[in-house]
Amino acid sequence: MTEVVTLVLGGGRGTRLYPLTKFRSKPAVPVAGKYRLIDISLSNCINSGLNRIYVLTQFNSVSLHRHISSTYIFNAFDRGFVEILAAQQTLDSAGWYQGTADAVRQNLRYVQQPDVKYVLILSGDQLYRMDFRLMLATHQRTGADVTISAVPVHRQAASSLGIMRVSDSGRVGGFLEKPQSDEELDIVYTDPAWIDAQGVPSRGRDYLASMGIYLFNRDTLVDVLEKTDYEDFGREVFPASIRARHVQVHLFDDYWEDIGTIGSFFKANLNLTRPDAAFPLYVPGAPIYTHPRFLPPSRLEGATVHNSLLADGCFVDQGAVIENSVIGLRCRIGSGVVIRNSVLMGHDYYHAPEDPAQPAGTDVPPLGIGEGSHIEGAIVDKNCRIGRRVRIVNQSGVSSGPETDQAMIRDSVVVIPKGAVLPDGWSL
């Protein structure tokens, strides 16, 4: 593993996750109450023995940079590092990253060190737990130039993913992005018996979806990027490599979610609250690392909580009801509040009496959720001030709604943007 360098792609503008990406990049979006999405990929690397990691960033990256620099610090006797490679003007390039492949091309000098033999390329906005040592073993055993991770999926899911066709040896022979017709789906069909033979139960899953996780021989990656002007791995580099190189599939049979939309983000967070969560947070030997905050335990006073996650430093007052929800750091939840099927991201700081955002004699509510408020089917971003008897519910069931400073609806989920102020009695 010491011969592997990892590149984590920070993503583009994240328009489908807006407004959560209004002030931050996708990998910096909070998840599961106390983590950020980037923590998932970085923790997978560290747990796999990979500690030479570059994170390529471009848009709204200040909070991501701050989080990484204050969290991932290795000791003086370890060669490990997590470093930021932000888009910049150089003698070779004067523009922004034009895509995932272009981002790596502009930073090839960091992988062209004499002790680097392999390059692992990951996305910073996926939710999964993987041991990359197994992927490297597949790559070495088969003598591949490129190895790509794939997860078996059912036919109904195949039309929204990149699907691969493989030979009996596991070599990738074809690829279609989001096949729609029966003819296209037949081209990339995989015999479930072959999947079973690899030690992965097919369970009716007869298509192999790309996870966007690539392991390259270093020289192969450099050759491909220096001899072409390809801008994207999924659309250009990977399909071209199938034709000219040995591309091997590495099967993965566990939870994997690409957090690309408000709907998928919302669903993935609520899944974490289940006792039988498909992505359990409590796995001995494979922890998720994040910034240590040294907060006190959460305090509950006569509240009722079912199937929910409460992060550190919260106060939940008498009579509050919390069901199937994620409650983030430092949340203050007033008496009689009802929160169902919702994600509250918490606060970056505690409310102080001298808070300048709440001048004396005004009706601006303090940080937190005021007494008697009702929140259901919503995402409440960080540092919001929600007054008393506020009602945040998509009562009409619309799939999308106009954006205001106080709320918007995306994928049928009500989103309260970061720092929003909702006065007493406000209702959607």
N, C-alpha and C positions, 0 to 999 in steps of 0.2 A: 504493500500500500504506500510505501515511501516513494515509489516511482510514479505516483498518480498526482496530478494537479487538478483541482476542481474549479470549474467556472459556473457560478450561479447567476443566471440571467435575471436582471431586476425588472424586466417587463417594460411595456410602453406606457401610454397615457392612462390605461385602465378605464376607458370610457364606459364599459359595461358594468363596472363596479361603482360608478359615480352615484351619489355624492360622497361615498366613503373615500374616494381617491381625489377629492377636491383639494385637499391640503397635504396629501401623502401619496407615496407610490404604493402599488399593489402589495409588494412584500412587507410593507410596514403596517398594513391593516391589522388591527388587533383581532385575535381569535381565541376562543375558549376562555375568555375572561381575563387572562393574565399574560398570554403570549402574543407574538406577532407572527404572521405567515412565514416570514423568513426563518424563524426559529425552527420550523419543521425540517426544511432542507439542511440547515446547518447542523442540527442535532443528528439527523441521519448520517451525515458525513463523520461527525465526531465519534458517534457510536460504532461506525464502521472502520475506525482507525485512520480516517482521512483528515489531515489537519493542515493542509496547504491549500487554502481556499481564497479565491478572488470573487468578489461580488460586483457585477457590471451594472452600473446605474446610470440614469439619465433624467427622468422626470420626477419632480416633487420629492427629491431624495434627501432633504436635510434631516428629517426625523429618522429615516432609515440609517443614515450615516451615524447619527448620534447614538442610536440603539446598538449598532454593531460595535462601534468603537468603545462603548462603555460596558459591553457584555462579554465579547469574545476575546479575552486576554489570556494568552498562554504564558507559562512560567519561563524564566530565563534559561532553563536547561532544555527546553523543547524547541524544535525547529518550526513548530506550528505557527500559523497566522491565519487571520481572516482580514483581508484587505479590500478596500474599495477601489474600483477602477471606474471613475466617473468619465463620461464623455468629455473630451477636451480637444482643443485645437493643437495639432502637432505639425511638424514639417511634412509628415506623410498624409495627414488628414485635417481638413478644416471644417468638417461638418459634424452634425449629430449622427448617432448610430442610425442606420437605415433599416435595420432588422437584426434578428438574432445572429445570423452568420456574419453580417458586417460588424457587429459589436465585437465578436471574437477576432475577426480579421484585424481590427484596429488595435488589438492587444496581444497579437501573436508573440511579441518579444517576451512576454511573461511566461510562455510555455516552452520557449526555445532554449531553456536552460539545459546543461549537459546531463543532469540527473533525472530528467523528466522523460518517461517512456509512454505514459498514457495520459489522456485528458478526458475527464468526466464532465459532461455538460448537463446542468440541471435547470429547472425553472424554480423561481422563488415564490410561486403562488399556488402550490399544490399541497394537499393534505394526504399524507401516507407515511408508512414506516417501513423502511427497506434496509437490508444489510447489503451494502455495495460490494462486500468481499465476495459474495456469491456471484454477482454479475461479472466481476473481474475473473473469477474462476471459469465461468462459461466462456468468456472472451479468450482466455489463454488456452483452454482445452481444445477449442475449435479452430484456433489459428486465425481468427477473424481480423479484418481491418477495422470494422465498426461493429459494435454490439448495441442493440436497442432493446429497452425493456418494453414488454407487452403484457397486457392483462386480458384474459378471455372475457368476452361480453356476449350477451344475447343479441339476436337479430334486430330486435326493436331498438337497441341502443347503438347499433353499428352505424346508422345513418347520420349520427351527429359526431362521429369520431373519425380519425385516420386509421384505416384498416389495412392490415398486411396479409399477403399470401406467402406461405412458407413451404419449403420442400420437406421431405421426410427427415432430412438431417437438421432441420431448423434454420436453414439458410433462407433469408428473405428474398423472394423472387418477384414480388409485385407490391404496389401500394396505391390505394385510392383514398383521397380525402373526402369524407362524408358521402359514401356511395348511397344513391337514392333508389335507383331502379332495381328490379329483380335481377336483370342481367348484370349490373355492376356488382351486386351483392354475391351473385354466384361466382364471379371471377375471384373474389377474395375469401370464399368459403374455406373453412378449415375443418377437417374431419374430427369430430369430438374424440374418436378413438385415438387419434394422434396426440391430442392434448392429454388424455388420460395416461398414455404411454410415457409421457414426460414426468409423471408423478404429480400432475396437477389435475384434480377432479374437474371434469368439464361441466357437469351438472346442466347439460343442455346448452352450454355456451359454445358456439361454433364459429366465432370470429375473434381475431386477435387485434386489439386496439393499441396503437402507439401511445406510450405514456410521455413522450417527449423527453426521455432520458437517454442520452447517448454516451457511449464509451468509445473513444477513438484511440488507435495508435497515434502517437503524437505526430510522426512523420506523415501519416495519411492525412490528418487534419490540416497540417501546414500545406501540403501539396494541393489539396482540394481548394483551399481558400486563396492561395497565392496564384493559382492558375485560372481562377474563375472570378466573376463579379457577383456571384450569388449573394443574396441578401438575407435569405431565410432558411433555416435548417429544415423545418418540416415540409415546406413547399418546394425547395430546390436542392439543397445539399443531400438530404436523405434519399429522395427519388433518384438523383444522379448517381449516388454511391451504389445503389442497388444494381445499376446497369454495369458499373465498372469495377466494383470492389466486392470483397466477401463481407456481406452484412449478415450478422447472426442475430437471432432473436433470443432474448432471455425472458423466460416466463415468470410472471409475478402473480401470486394468487392471494391477494389480501385487499384491504380497503384502499382505494385511491380515488381522490376527487380533485378535479381541476377547478379551482375557485375562480371562475371567470365572470360570473354574473351575481347580481344581488340575490336572485333566487337560489343559486347554488351555495352561496355563502351562508344565507339564512338557514337553509336546510341542513348544511353540514354542521353548523353550530348547534342546532336543536338536536341533531342526532347524538351529539356528545353527552347530552343530559340523560340519555337512556341507560338503565342498568346493564343492558346488553349492547351497548354502543358498538357499532361496527369498527370505530376507531377509538379503542380504549386509551385513556390518558395514563392509566396506571399499569405500566409494563416494566417489571424489574429488569434491569440491565439495559434498558433502552429509554432513558429519560428524555424529556424535552427540555432543553436549556433555554433560559431567558434571563433578562436583567434582574439581579437580586435587589429587592427594594426594601427589605427589612421592615415590613409593615406588621402591625399587630394582627392577631386573629380576628375574624369577623364576629360581631356581636349580634345575637338575635334575642329580642324581648317578646316572647309570646307570639311569635310569627308562625305561620303554617307554610312549610316548604315541601314540595313534592317534585321528584325527578329534576333537580336543578343543580347548577354549579354556582357556588359563591366564591369569588376570589378573596384575597386578603384585604383587611382593613375596612370592611363594610359595617354599617349600622342599619339594622332592620327593626323598626319599631313595632309596638303592640298592635296586633290584629292584622298585620300585613299578610297577604296570601301570594305566594310565588309558586307557579306551576310550569314545568317544562321550559325553563328559561335559563339563560346564562347571565350572571350578574358580575360585572367587572370590578376592578380595583376601586376602593375608596367610595363605593356607592353609599349614599344616605337615602334610605327609603322610609318615608313617613308612615304614621299609623293609618290603618285602614286601606292602604294601597293594595291594588290587585294587579299582578303582572302575570300574564299567561302567554306561552309560546312566543317569547320575545328575547332579544339580545340587547343587554345594556352594557356598553363598553367601559363605563366607569369614568373616573376623573384622574387627572394628572396631579392634583393637589387637593388638600382639604379646604373647605370654606373657612375663612377667617372673619371675625367681626369687623375688621377694618378693611374688608375687601372693597377696593375702589370701584368694582363693577356693580356694587350695590350701595349707592349713596344713601345716607340717612334720610328717611322720610319718603323714599320712593317705594314703588310696589314691585321692583325687580326681585324675583324669588332667589333664594340661595341655591348653591349647587345641590343637586339631588332631585328627588321626587317628593312633591308635597303631599300632605295627608289627603286621603280620599280619592286620589287619582287612579285611573284605570288605563292600563297599557296592555294591548293584545295584538299579536301578529305584527310586531314592530321591531325595528333596529333603532336604538337610541345611541348616537355617537358620543364621543367623549365631551366632558365639561359642559353638559347641558343643564339648564336651570328650568325645571318644570314645577309650576306652582301647584296650589291645592285644587282639588276637584277637576283636574285636567283629564280629558278623555281622548286617548290616542287609539283609535280603532278604525279599520277600513270597513265602515258599516255598509257601504254600497257595494263592496266587493270588486271595485274597479281594478284593472291590471296595471294602469299607469295614470299618473296625474301631473299637473303642472308643478314646477319647482317654485318654492317660496323660501324665505329666510328661515321659516319655521318647520316646514315639512315637505315631503314629496312622496309619491308612490311609485315604486318600480317592482315589476314582477309580482304584483299584488301585495307587496310588503310596504308598510309605512316606514319611511326613513326620516328620522329627526337628525339634521346635520350637526356637525361638530360646533359646539358653542352656542347652540340655539337657545332662545329664551321664550318660554311659553307661560304667559301670565295666568293667574288664578282663573279657573273656569273656562280656559281655552278648550276648544273641541274641534276635531277634524271635520 
